[in-house]
């Protein structure tokens, strides 16, 4: 019987929110906690710097409802949760990197997170926008279809108006037969493309599970290979890599 996989595409790296955790300063020494600030920032297309403090959550208010957050940072480094137009970010260790926040209109906002500002922490950051950047990206991708985005990802091309994000290869699904790891993301205003690496974990050949993917909002899927060969038993087989292939998905 052909195994059927029903992976839930979890993008990505959600952490458990830790609210209101403050670093206690020993008495009678002076309070050395970083100063907390609330800022209003107009988004111009450039990354918004987010100053974090390990152990304390920061809230970001977006211009509209958040539908996804993409990052190459791991869940061990950063906790991220969103609800409505609010994103909560919590650094679990010193960190430096970027978050891509995608909203209901298809716009994406880049947050550059850092803990390298020890004397100051953003408690709340409210992001405003004139919509100019989103309108330009929407216009540039107006004629782009889901199938065309799959083809572009397979050719390592980035269409105009699409943001390309390299991922860290984090595993997002595993069962007894298959594992899926995220390699890249392509963010367009009306859809999102993901490049996954599928790996056969069994000792027999299995079909690439495109027909068995049960993912809400799936618009298109593709792969060059139709069969994943058995798990390698020799160095030569591992180098050949026939037990793996890239899978290209586009979601609404």
Secondary structure, DSSP 8 states (H G I E B T S, - for coil): -----------S-------S------TTS-----EEEEEEEEE-SS-EEEE-BTTBEEEEE-SS-EEEEEESS-TTTEEEEEETTEEEEEESS--EEEEEEEETTS-EEEEEEE---TTEEEEEEEEEE-SHHHHHHHHHTTT--HHHHHHHHHTT---TT-EEEE----EEEE-SSEEEEEEEEEE-SS-EEEEEEEEE-SSS-EE--GGG---TTEEEEE-S-SEE-----SHHHHHHTTTEEEEEEEE-
